[in-house]
Amino acid sequence: MLISKQWLSEFVKLPPEVSDADLAKTVTLSTVEVEKTINQAAAMEHMVVGLVVAVLPHPNADRLHVCQVDVGGRVTQIVCGGINVVEGMKVAVALPGSRVRWHGEGELVELAKTKIRGEESEGMICAGAEIGIEKSDEGEHEIMDLSALDVTAGTPLAEALGRDDVVFDIEHKSLTNRPDLMGHYGMAREIAALYRAPLKAYAPSQFDPKKNTLKGFGSSSGPGVSVLVDEPELCPRYVAVLVEGITVGPSPAWVRNRLLSCGVRSINNVVDITNFVMLELGQPMHAFDADVVGEKIIVRRAKKREKIACLDDATYELGTDDLVVTDGKKPIAIAGVMGGKESGVTDATTRIVFESANFNPVSVRKTSVRLALRSESSARFEKSLDPNQCDLAMRRAVELVRRLCPEARVVFPVAEVYSRAFPTVKIEMGPEDIRRNLGADIPEEEMKDILRRLGFDILDIRKTSRWTVIVPTWRATKDVTIKEDVIEEVARIWGYDRIPSALPVFSIAPPPEDVARDLARRLRHALAIGHGATEAYRYAFVAPETLTALGFDPAEHLRLANPLAADRPYLVRSLLPNLLEAVAENHRAFESVSLFEIDRVFLGDAKGDEDGQGGTLPAQPYHAAIAYSIAGDERPFVALRGMVEAILFREGFGVSFGPATHPAHCMHSGRSADILVDGKKCGMLAELTPEASMALGIDRRVAVAELNVSDLASRPRATASFAPIPQFPDAKRDLAFVVSDRVAYADIESAIRGASPLLASVELFDVYRGKGVEEGKKSIAVHITLRSTGKTLSSDEVEAALVDARSILFKRLGAVPRA
Amino acid sequence: MKDQFEQLKDDVIAAATKIADRDALERLRVEFLGRKGKLAELMKGMATLAGEERKLIGAVANEVKSAVEAAFVEAEKKAERGERYERGETERVDVTEPAIGSRPRGHLHPVTQVREDLEDLFTSMGFIVADGPELESDYFNFTALNIPPTHPARDMQDTFYVEGAHGSNGEVVMRTHTSSQQIRAMRAYGTPLRTVTPGRCFRNEATDVRHEHTFHQLDGMVVDKGISFAHMKGVLGIVAKHLYGPETKIRLRPKFYPFVEPGVNGEVTCYLCKGEGCRLCKKSGWLEVFGAGMIHPNVLREGGVDPGVYSGFAFGFGLTRLVMLKYGIDDIRHLEGGDLRFLNQF
């Protein structure tokens, strides 16, 4: 929200030593964030009003003129391309050193004295767009004509145009709880409290009930306007006034400039008055054309499917939750949100009804959210406004009509329905509450002074050190309701920097462990540091194309109700699809792609944590996914299996691999495994089918693995236990044999282990298929270790064990010794 | 005979000093000093000498022997030095040459690194590192945090709603902040409580250089009897110093969050310019990195904590923002992007 310093200055007199930067900082540190301070005049530095005293054609350019311009006390030569430049015209002159936007486009450029086609030119005669004036009425290739301004040559342009204000841009969200600051008077009141500066009372002329008139202002008595409110809860107060004899036309410059400083476009005098009052007091107002709406206003709930065309040229269908202002027959405004098109003020309007009302914040918000229709008005009402300001705003509006439209007349009586006055908010508390909460020893008198400056009343409760704090009406609508709210008021004005720092004292009880989180952390480190994999973070959302490319059914996934971009509407059930997208993006630039992610997945068909309302949320276990691909490696499965085995083994899991029980469609049926821990599945490992790789745009083999980390965390783990160091030397031998390719190594190993009680270990060291080995067979070689705890083994004993092993291998598995 | 001994001594020493090869030296040693060596032979001749003379020559022989042995020790040392030098030359490796075929280095995501650093800091102060669902009930994400459905503060956080979460008795959202864990933590652990919750959050907004619908926060809270705003300043001051060095200060200014009262926005001294004002801090000297406040009594009540007895503070750091500041990352989209050219830098 934009706040004009000139406007503020009408209400609060700041000490002269307070700079704009000081003000912005103080407001930011104690109240709301000032995002930017815009010095309008700074943008027009070195720009003045010039009087064109002579215009001659440029000797070397058809479209240019050589002008002699009085820039205040001296005449200078400027080359100008404006087609409308004539002698005697007042123009905007940018002198050397000023910064302009050439032809209204591109970056700002600093002007210097120069020659244009051989003619000296000291500066530039400008069009509005070149000096940042957006709404300037000159045509194409024309310059701004300032002849109508009553200023002399040399007047600084900012001053001449009324653009010498300083504007503070207040961060919008920081006003969420401070609707009282959404107008200049409220901001002035706050600043007066911050600086202990005098604040002018906001006291527009009273309506005089006896004379039925406003002092010094034409009026007439008549039936006036009547108001009926059907829904007092949704409209606690409604004030309306009929004004006749209006001439709709442009507003004077001082009104236009005020609005412009606040970023509001000037429409016409009547609409500008409503906006002016809103910006000044924070109270939204509306003006209806009385010849359209008549003299009877009824505020009621909309009927089902009732429609209204609004000022934004859109038509809205309403329901019974929406509040409307009607003329007794049809809606003329969506209450607090936007006025109707038909009842709006036009150039032909001569009679108007001003509305200054208070609407229920929740109702306004619901309607505005449902219709996706936000306005300056709804933004204020939904934050809870003080109903006391309705009549202040109305009086101010009428006062402005008197200035802008002196011939208009107010028709009395003023119509008002004030059915729900807000109760006074009283909070019982004491200075100790504040000291304890803040941990700061603030003197009681300081606290009281701060609160009083902010408009709070403090009544000491007799014979106690407690107070009754009475909250000012403009803060009592919602923001300040409990003692903590009052504590904040004291703290922010006292200064957060003056509150000391202290450390809390706690018992040394150790925090409980989170096994899944710890495991996830250890796996991350093992993968990245031990196994050269790189951790990626991927979205929780996945695209349907990626799912279908992998043969997953999007319908099995949870879905965003309002996806930002329709391209990723589904919540992941597996981390692989998005990780594989990353492989696709990286694999051309990197020979080796080894990526992993540990994150949650979202399972709509399994129950997770409780939702706080008696139900459960979808399960969201942590998964770990790894994708591994190296150019030229046609069996990446093998290396990835090694990686998975190593990281799980390191954590003490009894890991093994078995043929996949239900390989996904996208997985290579001959290279798919279940990852087993203590024989129970906890994940999968496979290579993608070439078709699936291709569908994702990956043109080489990729192996993937995915583990359920939350499940793993609940599995038992082995811890190391000591066995005595063998006293007698091991006997080490190799066994080599040829066996059918379909025989699983796991079976071979268990056969060898069962052959002799002396067998201490079996270790595979070679597998060979191809030349020299019969088709469909493989040659296997293992190191075996034999050990006795009681003696040194003799060579006969060792031989006997080897014979047994060979014989079992042959009998059970058809393995024959390698030739 | 004495001359013979002297001659032998001179011959051996002259020969030994010339030899650089340890094998040749050993052969020379055997030739002169061995059991059948030249010295031994000469000494045999001593047997023929008479008493006085024999004594005299014996002394000479001993002197020659020790001089020769010393010469050999010296020569051996020299030879060893020479050999080491030669081996150093012939077996030289290029120490700057990288190991071919060694496994490439893996990388932890920068957010992981910063998050773990903060987790370790907080656990060292006795905080629980809590964890909770990312797909969260509207109740825990908003309502229980004093943000009823009609509250304008909901505008502060554009929310992703999720369809099809049938087990839940209300709306289900992608959590918009890690503060959604606050009520869960109070209910699970009770008081006194110190906890932080790092994690992923989601907001329904268009992505660009500075905005990302998926980002990371670290939320924390402390609840006990007598916890004050001053304690909040103390703890957050420690975090700021940990992150940006011992000279770092914090600055608090009012900010509205429905779940705290008073609520503040927290800035730390800009680490780049030390508060002088620079491009990074937009000339302010301060960097905005956290929000905080005293926990609202309504929130304590929702967590099953009596606000008449207990008080507490809560805070939230933008982890994503900390990471971007720490590494000077200029485009937030890199973080969830999976590009190895980015990830390999950390």
Chai-1 contact restraints between the chains, C-beta under 6 A:
chainA,res_idxA,chainB,res_idxB,connection_type,confidence,min_distance_angstrom,max_distance_angstrom,comment,restraint_id
A,T28,B,R253,contact,1.0,0.0,6.0,A-B,restraint_1
A,L29,B,R253,contact,1.0,0.0,6.0,A-B,restraint_2
A,K173,B,M156,contact,1.0,0.0,6.0,A-B,restraint_3
A,T176,B,P152,contact,1.0,0.0,6.0,A-B,restraint_4
A,T176,B,A153,contact,1.0,0.0,6.0,A-B,restraint_5
A,T176,B,F256,contact,1.0,0.0,6.0,A-B,restraint_6
A,N177,B,F256,contact,1.0,0.0,6.0,A-B,restraint_7
A,V362,B,T150,contact,1.0,0.0,6.0,A-B,restraint_8
A,R365,B,T150,contact,1.0,0.0,6.0,A-B,restraint_9
A,E382,B,P152,contact,1.0,0.0,6.0,A-B,restraint_10
A,K383,B,P152,contact,1.0,0.0,6.0,A-B,restraint_11
A,L438,B,S228,contact,1.0,0.0,6.0,A-B,restraint_12
A,L438,B,F229,contact,1.0,0.0,6.0,A-B,restraint_13
A,G439,B,S228,contact,1.0,0.0,6.0,A-B,restraint_14
A,G439,B,F229,contact,1.0,0.0,6.0,A-B,restraint_15
A,G439,B,A230,contact,1.0,0.0,6.0,A-B,restraint_16
A,E484,B,E261,contact,1.0,0.0,6.0,A-B,restraint_17
A,E488,B,E261,contact,1.0,0.0,6.0,A-B,restraint_18
A,E488,B,P262,contact,1.0,0.0,6.0,A-B,restraint_19
A,A491,B,P262,contact,1.0,0.0,6.0,A-B,restraint_20
A,R492,B,P254,contact,1.0,0.0,6.0,A-B,restraint_21
A,Y496,B,L252,contact,1.0,0.0,6.0,A-B,restraint_22
A,I499,B,F229,contact,1.0,0.0,6.0,A-B,restraint_23
A,I499,B,A230,contact,1.0,0.0,6.0,A-B,restraint_24
A,P500,B,A230,contact,1.0,0.0,6.0,A-B,restraint_25
A,S501,B,K233,contact,1.0,0.0,6.0,A-B,restraint_26
A,S501,B,G234,contact,1.0,0.0,6.0,A-B,restraint_27
A,S501,B,G237,contact,1.0,0.0,6.0,A-B,restraint_28
A,A502,B,A230,contact,1.0,0.0,6.0,A-B,restraint_29
A,A502,B,H231,contact,1.0,0.0,6.0,A-B,restraint_30
A,A502,B,G234,contact,1.0,0.0,6.0,A-B,restraint_31
A,L503,B,G234,contact,1.0,0.0,6.0,A-B,restraint_32
A,P504,B,I227,contact,1.0,0.0,6.0,A-B,restraint_33
A,P504,B,H231,contact,1.0,0.0,6.0,A-B,restraint_34
A,F506,B,G126,contact,1.0,0.0,6.0,A-B,restraint_35
A,P511,B,I128,contact,1.0,0.0,6.0,A-B,restraint_36
A,R517,B,D131,contact,1.0,0.0,6.0,A-B,restraint_37
A,A528,B,G106,contact,1.0,0.0,6.0,A-B,restraint_38
A,A528,B,H107,contact,1.0,0.0,6.0,A-B,restraint_39
A,A528,B,L108,contact,1.0,0.0,6.0,A-B,restraint_40
A,G532,B,R103,contact,1.0,0.0,6.0,A-B,restraint_41
A,G532,B,P104,contact,1.0,0.0,6.0,A-B,restraint_42
A,G532,B,G106,contact,1.0,0.0,6.0,A-B,restraint_43
A,A533,B,G106,contact,1.0,0.0,6.0,A-B,restraint_44
A,T534,B,G106,contact,1.0,0.0,6.0,A-B,restraint_45
A,T534,B,H107,contact,1.0,0.0,6.0,A-B,restraint_46
A,T534,B,L343,contact,1.0,0.0,6.0,A-B,restraint_47
A,E535,B,L108,contact,1.0,0.0,6.0,A-B,restraint_48
A,E535,B,H109,contact,1.0,0.0,6.0,A-B,restraint_49
A,A536,B,G338,contact,1.0,0.0,6.0,A-B,restraint_50
A,Y537,B,H109,contact,1.0,0.0,6.0,A-B,restraint_51
A,Y537,B,E336,contact,1.0,0.0,6.0,A-B,restraint_52
A,R538,B,G338,contact,1.0,0.0,6.0,A-B,restraint_53
A,Y539,B,T214,contact,1.0,0.0,6.0,A-B,restraint_54
A,Y539,B,E336,contact,1.0,0.0,6.0,A-B,restraint_55
A,L558,B,V162,contact,1.0,0.0,6.0,A-B,restraint_56
A,L558,B,G164,contact,1.0,0.0,6.0,A-B,restraint_57
A,R559,B,E163,contact,1.0,0.0,6.0,A-B,restraint_58
A,R559,B,G164,contact,1.0,0.0,6.0,A-B,restraint_59
A,L560,B,F160,contact,1.0,0.0,6.0,A-B,restraint_60
A,L560,B,V162,contact,1.0,0.0,6.0,A-B,restraint_61
A,A561,B,Y161,contact,1.0,0.0,6.0,A-B,restraint_62
A,A561,B,E163,contact,1.0,0.0,6.0,A-B,restraint_63
A,N562,B,Y161,contact,1.0,0.0,6.0,A-B,restraint_64
A,L564,B,N204,contact,1.0,0.0,6.0,A-B,restraint_65
A,L564,B,H213,contact,1.0,0.0,6.0,A-B,restraint_66
A,A582,B,G338,contact,1.0,0.0,6.0,A-B,restraint_67
A,N586,B,L340,contact,1.0,0.0,6.0,A-B,restraint_68
A,F590,B,L340,contact,1.0,0.0,6.0,A-B,restraint_69
A,R600,B,E134,contact,1.0,0.0,6.0,A-B,restraint_70
A,F602,B,L135,contact,1.0,0.0,6.0,A-B,restraint_71
A,G604,B,G164,contact,1.0,0.0,6.0,A-B,restraint_72
A,K607,B,G167,contact,1.0,0.0,6.0,A-B,restraint_73
A,D609,B,P133,contact,1.0,0.0,6.0,A-B,restraint_74
A,D611,B,S137,contact,1.0,0.0,6.0,A-B,restraint_75
A,D611,B,S168,contact,1.0,0.0,6.0,A-B,restraint_76
A,G612,B,S137,contact,1.0,0.0,6.0,A-B,restraint_77
A,G612,B,Y139,contact,1.0,0.0,6.0,A-B,restraint_78
A,G612,B,F140,contact,1.0,0.0,6.0,A-B,restraint_79
A,Q613,B,Y139,contact,1.0,0.0,6.0,A-B,restraint_80
A,Q613,B,N169,contact,1.0,0.0,6.0,A-B,restraint_81
A,Q613,B,G170,contact,1.0,0.0,6.0,A-B,restraint_82
A,G614,B,N169,contact,1.0,0.0,6.0,A-B,restraint_83
A,G615,B,G167,contact,1.0,0.0,6.0,A-B,restraint_84
A,G615,B,S168,contact,1.0,0.0,6.0,A-B,restraint_85
A,G615,B,N169,contact,1.0,0.0,6.0,A-B,restraint_86
A,T616,B,G167,contact,1.0,0.0,6.0,A-B,restraint_87
A,L617,B,P133,contact,1.0,0.0,6.0,A-B,restraint_88
A,L617,B,L135,contact,1.0,0.0,6.0,A-B,restraint_89
A,L617,B,S168,contact,1.0,0.0,6.0,A-B,restraint_90
A,P618,B,L135,contact,1.0,0.0,6.0,A-B,restraint_91
A,P618,B,A165,contact,1.0,0.0,6.0,A-B,restraint_92
A,Q620,B,P133,contact,1.0,0.0,6.0,A-B,restraint_93
A,Q620,B,L135,contact,1.0,0.0,6.0,A-B,restraint_94
